Amino acid sequence: RTFLLELNMISFLQDKLNRVTSYINPSQSNNPTKRNVLVIHCHPIRDSYSSALLDAVKCGLEESGQIVRVKRLYFNGSNKNEAYGNGNFPPLLTDKERFEYHRDNNSTIRESEAGLQSMPVTSPEIAEAVKDLRWANAIVFVYPTWWFNFPAALKGYFDRVMLPGVAFKLPAQSDTNTTKTGLIPGLPNILKIGVVTTYGASKAIVFYAGDGARGFLDRGFRPVLHPSCTMLHLGLYDMDSTTQEQRQEFLKKVNHAFKHF
């Protein structure tokens, strides 16, 4: 009994520290709560190692009883239900979308699904992506880190989908429930972030150069989610010089981690 109490205390402290920095991963559960998990994948090649990582994530989640919804920003002959629209997710924010971004009361209109869909500027892929975000209790991103940041398609996903009235609201002068980033959270339904990525550089070089995507997810995106949201980050460094055995070991590590996500 004392041992179990100690384990619970360690898990509690681990989760607390994880909310301060993603460099300490959260605790893992042997009996994870059943959740709706949205998995966003971004890699242009269908048979890439990144796709194998996606399979490891999906299998681990499903083995633990999670409800999994996979979306591929690059549609490359896979299940059409995994695509937004009829093909690749268009990453470029259009001039009309940018013009309407903060205009008038658009933020309030976007708070409801009917309101979002009523806006002429809302494309079908954006409406679907927002619906997925509001369905999810957890979100997982699987992508390669290029130039110490997201691939352009994934950056475009954030630019176009994480809209005012969807991911956040700008506060009025009287609002006091803002985050450290100065925004009012719009996605408190999301309790967990998962990240699985690869790096061409070593861990030391990535740390020196600044891990842009990780920093954004940790300190920019996480604050607009649930206040107790945890973030699991799994990275394979020196990708270009790893052996087949090392890549296989990382796949096993990913699968195990998401069985207990």
C-alpha positions in Angstrom: 0.0 0.0 0.0 2.8 2.4 0.9 4.5 1.5 -2.5 1.3 2.4 -4.4 1.0 5.7 -2.5 4.6 6.5 -3.5 3.9 5.6 -7.1 0.9 7.9 -7.1 2.9 10.7 -5.6 5.6 10.3 -8.2 3.0 10.3 -11.0 1.4 13.4 -9.5 4.7 15.3 -9.4 5.7 14.1 -12.9 2.4 15.5 -14.3 2.9 18.8 -12.4 6.4 19.2 -13.8 5.2 18.3 -17.3 2.9 21.3 -17.2 6.0 23.5 -16.6 8.1 21.9 -19.3 7.6 19.2 -22.0 11.2 18.1 -21.4 9.7 16.0 -18.5 7.2 13.6 -20.0 3.9 13.0 -18.1 3.2 9.8 -16.2 1.7 6.8 -18.0 -1.3 4.8 -17.0 -1.8 1.1 -17.1 -5.6 1.8 -17.4 -5.9 4.9 -19.6 -9.2 6.6 -19.7 -11.1 6.0 -22.9 -10.9 9.2 -25.0 -11.5 10.6 -28.5 -8.1 11.0 -29.9 -7.4 13.0 -33.1 -4.1 12.1 -34.8 -2.7 14.6 -37.3 -0.1 13.2 -39.7 2.1 15.2 -41.9 4.6 13.6 -44.4 4.5 13.6 -48.2 5.6 10.0 -48.7 3.2 7.2 -48.1 5.7 4.5 -47.2 8.0 6.8 -45.1 9.3 6.0 -41.6 6.9 8.7 -40.4 4.0 6.6 -41.7 5.3 3.6 -39.7 5.4 5.9 -36.6 1.7 6.8 -37.3 0.8 3.1 -37.4 2.6 2.6 -34.1 0.7 5.4 -32.5 -2.7 4.2 -33.9 -2.1 0.6 -32.9 -1.1 1.6 -29.4 -4.1 3.8 -28.9 -6.6 1.3 -30.3 -5.1 -1.5 -28.2 -5.9 0.5 -25.1 -9.5 1.1 -26.2 -9.2 4.7 -27.4 -11.5 6.0 -30.2 -9.0 7.1 -32.9 -9.6 9.5 -35.8 -6.6 9.8 -38.2 -6.2 12.8 -40.5 -3.4 13.0 -43.1 -2.5 16.5 -44.3 -0.9 14.8 -47.3 -3.4 12.5 -49.0 -1.4 9.9 -50.8 -3.8 7.1 -51.8 -4.8 6.2 -48.3 -8.3 6.0 -46.8 -10.4 9.0 -48.1 -11.8 9.4 -44.6 -8.3 10.3 -43.5 -8.1 13.3 -45.8 -9.5 16.8 -45.4 -11.4 17.5 -48.5 -10.5 15.6 -51.6 -6.7 15.7 -51.4 -3.8 17.4 -49.7 -4.7 19.9 -47.0 -4.2 23.4 -48.6 -1.8 25.1 -46.2 -1.9 28.6 -47.5 -4.0 31.1 -45.6 -6.0 33.0 -48.3 -6.4 36.7 -48.6 -10.1 36.4 -47.8 -9.5 34.2 -44.7 -6.9 36.7 -43.4 -9.3 39.7 -44.0 -12.1 37.9 -42.1 -9.8 36.7 -39.3 -10.6 39.3 -36.7 -13.3 41.2 -38.5 -16.4 42.5 -36.6 -18.0 39.7 -34.5 -16.6 36.8 -36.6 -15.0 35.3 -33.5 -18.4 35.0 -31.8 -20.0 33.5 -34.9 -17.3 30.8 -35.1 -18.1 29.6 -31.6 -21.0 27.5 -33.0 -20.7 24.9 -35.7 -23.7 26.4 -37.6 -22.2 29.9 -37.3 -18.8 28.7 -38.7 -20.4 26.9 -41.6 -22.6 29.9 -42.4 -19.5 32.1 -43.2 -18.9 32.2 -46.9 -15.1 32.3 -46.3 -15.2 28.9 -44.4 -14.0 26.1 -46.7 -15.2 22.5 -46.3 -11.8 21.3 -45.0 -11.7 24.0 -42.3 -15.2 23.2 -41.1 -14.3 19.5 -40.9 -11.0 20.2 -39.1 -12.7 22.4 -36.5 -15.4 19.7 -36.0 -12.6 17.2 -35.3 -10.9 19.6 -32.8 -14.2 20.0 -30.9 -14.7 16.2 -30.9 -11.3 15.4 -29.5 -10.3 14.9 -25.9 -6.6 14.4 -27.0 -4.6 15.4 -30.0 -1.4 13.7 -31.4 0.9 15.2 -34.0 3.2 12.9 -36.1 5.6 14.7 -38.3 9.3 15.1 -39.3 11.1 18.1 -37.9 12.6 20.1 -40.8 14.8 23.1 -40.2 14.0 22.8 -36.5 10.3 23.3 -37.0 7.0 22.0 -38.5 6.7 21.0 -42.2 5.0 23.8 -44.0 1.7 21.8 -44.4 1.4 21.4 -40.6 2.2 25.1 -40.0 -0.5 25.9 -42.5 -3.0 23.7 -40.6 -2.4 25.8 -37.5 -2.7 29.1 -39.4 -6.0 28.2 -41.1 -7.7 26.0 -38.4 -6.8 27.6 -35.0 -9.1 30.6 -35.6 -10.4 33.2 -33.1 -13.7 31.7 -31.8 -12.3 28.2 -32.3 -8.9 27.8 -30.5 -9.0 31.1 -28.6 -10.7 34.5 -28.0 -9.1 37.8 -27.6 -9.9 39.2 -24.1 -11.9 42.3 -23.3 -10.4 44.7 -20.8 -12.6 43.2 -18.1 -11.5 39.6 -18.8 -9.3 38.0 -16.1 -9.3 34.4 -17.2 -6.5 34.8 -19.8 -3.5 32.5 -20.2 0.2 33.5 -20.1 -0.1 34.1 -23.8 -2.8 36.7 -23.2 -5.7 34.7 -24.8 -8.9 33.1 -23.6 -8.7 29.3 -24.2 -11.1 27.9 -26.8 -10.4 24.2 -26.7 -10.7 23.1 -23.0 -12.0 19.8 -24.2 -8.5 18.7 -25.1 -6.7 17.2 -22.1 -3.6 15.7 -23.7 -1.1 16.5 -26.5 1.1 13.8 -28.0 4.0 14.4 -30.3 6.0 11.9 -32.3 8.7 13.4 -34.5 12.1 12.8 -36.1 15.2 15.0 -36.3 18.1 14.9 -38.7 20.3 16.6 -36.1 21.5 15.5 -32.7 19.6 16.4 -29.5 22.3 18.8 -28.5 22.2 20.7 -31.9 18.4 20.8 -31.8 18.5 22.2 -28.3 21.0 24.8 -29.4 19.1 25.8 -32.5 15.8 25.9 -30.7 13.1 23.3 -31.3 10.5 25.7 -32.7 7.7 23.2 -33.1 8.1 21.8 -29.6 8.3 25.2 -28.1 5.1 26.3 -29.9 3.1 23.3 -28.9 4.3 23.5 -25.3 4.0 27.2 -24.6 1.9 28.5 -27.5 -0.7 25.9 -28.2 -1.1 24.1 -24.9 -2.3 27.2 -23.1 -5.5 27.3 -25.2 -6.4 23.8 -24.2 -7.5 22.4 -20.8 -5.6 24.0 -17.9 -4.3 20.6 -16.8 -3.3 19.5 -20.3 -0.2 17.3 -20.4 2.2 16.9 -23.3 4.0 13.7 -24.3 7.0 14.3 -26.6 8.9 11.4 -28.3 11.7 12.3 -30.7 14.2 10.2 -32.7 17.3 12.3 -33.1 20.2 11.8 -35.7 17.6 10.2 -37.9 19.9 10.1 -41.0 22.5 8.0 -39.2 20.4 5.7 -37.1 20.5 1.9 -37.7 17.5 -0.3 -38.6 17.6 -1.7 -35.1 17.4 1.8 -33.5 14.5 2.7 -35.7 12.7 -0.5 -34.8 13.4 0.2 -31.1 11.9 3.7 -31.4 8.8 2.2 -33.1 8.3 -0.1 -30.1 8.8 2.8 -27.7 6.1 4.8 -29.5 3.7 1.9 -29.5 4.2 1.2 -25.8 3.8 4.9 -24.9 0.5 5.3 -26.7 -0.9 2.1 -25.1 -0.6 4.1 -21.9 -1.4 7.5 -23.2 
